[in-house]
Amino acid sequence: MVLAHGTDSSAYSDWAGLSPLLAQAGICVFALDYGGKPGKDTFGTEDVWASSAQIGVFVDQVLAATGATQVDLVGFSQGASVTRYWINKLGGAPKVGQWIGMASPSYGGIMYGLVPIADAVPGIYKLVEFGSSLAAVQQAAGSPFIKDLNAGGDTVPGVKYTTIGSRVDEMIQPNSNIALRGAGATNIVLQEQCEADLTGHFQLVYDAFAQRLVVNLLDPGHAVAPDCVPVAFGTGIADVVLAAHS
């Protein structure tokens, strides 16, 4: 299986918690760094269409190395969108059994109302891009990439699709924009299964309940009921900010 990280991150930063759990379940795990500028140590910052194509190159390398005919894909945030774009738009579907999107910006987000303001004020997106990244701007609700990603339907036959999202996602509002609206998709809302767990966007890949959901989806024959324990709103945000500026 293949793991794809989120924006301005890396394979290690996003998957150091989940990948050992998958390996313990007997799953062969591969993860890539994609969409980075040369010489940089964080990734997922560059053009998302180009990053989607990089996913396909990596999957082909995994298939060649393992002799498998298909992979499962788990993407976090931007990683969910670029992997789904490769499946749906770049011919990847025959090579994929299951796709799981964690905190997937399936229909983008208005980011607490900032996106409508940026839509109305010329030049705002360029400032945002300068302060963050091209990839961040390209994932806004209503952006050309998001429209392209979902044009003609947000799922294709032959692939099992699941999203795992939070009602208190800090980046994707409304949180219903996480869900896929296509045929055959399953959409899991964290708080519908564990109301006390108020994990949001940034910490979802390190949330124990969400991690167990992923392992269960990939290894249903040995599924274990996740432990529902309280998680305070905002958990992990400070760690993300520190990591981004260290």
N, C-alpha and C positions, 0 to 999 in steps of 0.2 A: 504494500500500500504506500501511497505518497501523501505527504503533508505539505501544505503551502501556507506560509506565514502571512501576516498582515502588513499594513503600510508602515514604512519607516522602522522596520524591525529586521529579524533574521530567523533562520530555522532554529537556531539554538534558543533565542530569546522567547519564542512563542511555543516551542515544543519540548523543552527540557523536562517538563512535568508529565505530559501525556505520553510521549514516545516510550519511556521505560515501561509504563503500564501496558501498552500495546505489545511490546516485546515479551513481557511476562506472560501474556495471553497466547504467545506462540505466533504472533503476527510479524512478518518481515517488514520492517519499516524503513522507508527512504524519505528524506526531506531535502529540499533545495533552497538556495538563496536565489531570488530572481529580482529583476527590475532595479538593479543598483547602478550607480555611476562608478566608473573605474576608480579604484583607490579608496572608495568609501567602505565603511564597515557596517552600514545599515542598508537595507534593501527595500524593495517595494515602493520606490519613490518616483519611478519613471513611467513612461507611457504605458497605460494598461493594456492596450491592444498588443503592443510588442511583448509585454509580460505574459499575456495569454499564449502567444506562440512559444515562448520559452517553456511553458508548462508541457506542451506537446513534445518538445525535443527531449526534455528530461524523462517523461513517461516512456518514450521509445527506448531510451537508454536503460531504464529499469526493466522493461520487457525483454530487451536483448540480453541483459545480464542474468536474469532469473529464468528465462525460458517460459515465463507465464504468457498467457494470451490476453489477460485483463488485469487491471489494478482497481483498487478502491481509492478514492480521493477524499481527504478531509482538508477543508480550507477555512482559515480564520479571517474574518473581516475581508479585506481586499482579496486574500487568498481564495475565499469562497467564490468571488466574482470572476477572477481570472481563470480558475479551474472550470467553472461552469461555462464561461465563454468558449473555452477550448472544446469542451464536450459538445455544446450546442451549435457553435458556429464554425468551428475549424475542423470538424470531422472526427472528434475524439470519442464519440459515443460508443462505437464498437469495441473500444479498448477499455471501457469502464463498466464495472459491475454496480458499484454504489458510490454516490456522492453525498458528503455530509458538509453542510455549511454551518460554522459556528459564528454567531453574531454577523451573519451575512447581510451586507447592504444590498439585498436583492433588488429593491426599488429605490435605493439611495436613501439619504436622510436630509432633513432640513436643518439639522444641527442646532436645535433650540432657536429656530427662526432666523439664523444667519444666512441660510441659502436664499430665501425670498428677498432679503435685503441686497445680497450680492447680485441677484438677478435684476434688481431695479436700479442699481448704481453702477454705471460703466467704470471699469477699471478695478473693481473690488477683487474679482477673481485673480487678476494678475498679482495683486498684493498678497492674497492668500497663498498663491503658488510660490511667491518669493519667500514667504514666511514658513511654509510647510513643504509642499511638493506638488508636482504636476499630477501625480496619481491621486492625491487627496482631493483636488479640485474635480477630477474626472469622475469621482464617485458620488457627487452631489445629486440629489433627487432631480430628475428631469434633464440630466446631462446627456450629451450625445452618446456616451458609452452605455449608460444605464438604459437608454431607449433602444440602442442597438442590441444589447444583451437580451432584452425581453421581447424584441420584435418577433412576431410569429408564434409566440408562446414561450413560457419560461422553462418548460421541460421538453425532452424529446423521448420517443419510445426506446425501451430497452435498458434504461438506467433507473436505478432506485434513488430517489432524491429525498433528503431529510434536512430540515433546518432546525437548529437549536438556538433559541434567542431568549432575551430577557425583556421584561416589561420596563425595566429601568435602564435600558441601554443609553449610555451617555452620548453616543454619536448618531444613532439612527432613530429619528423621530419622524412620524409616528412609529412606534415599535412594530406596528403591523406591516411596515415596509420590509421587515426581515423575512416574512413568510413568502413562499412561492405560491402562485395562484394557478399553476398548471396542473394538468391531469397527473395523478399518481404520486403527487408530492405529499409528504408528511411534515407537519410543522409542529415542533415542540416548543412550548413556552415554559421556561424554567420554573416560574412561580406557580404554574398550574400543577406542577408535580411536587414542588417544595416551596410553599408560600413564604417560609421564613428565610429563604435564601435570596438575598437582594443583591447578588452579584450582577454587575453591569457589563458593559462592553469589554473593557480593557482586561479584566481579570477572568473572563469566561473560560479561557483555555487552562487556567490554573484552579478553577473551581472543582472540588472533588466530585460533586454531584454531576456536573456537566461532563467531566472526564469519564465517569462510570457510564453515563448514557452513551457516549461514543464507543467505548469498549464493548458494551452490550450490543450495539447496532452492528459492529464488525464481527463479533463472536457470539451470535445469539444462542448457540448451543450451550454456552456456559454463562449465561446472563446472571448477574448478581444484582439484587435490588439496591439502589444507591441509598446511603444514609442521609437523611434530611436533617441538617443541622443549621442553626441560624447563622447567617452571614450579613454583616452590617452593610448598609448602602454606602458606596464609596470605597469599599475595600479594594486595595490594589492600585488606586489612582496615583497616590503619592509615589509608589514604587515605579510606576511607568514614567512619571515626570522626571524622577531622579535618573532613571536609566537613560532617558532621552537626552539628558544634559550632562552626562558624566563622561 
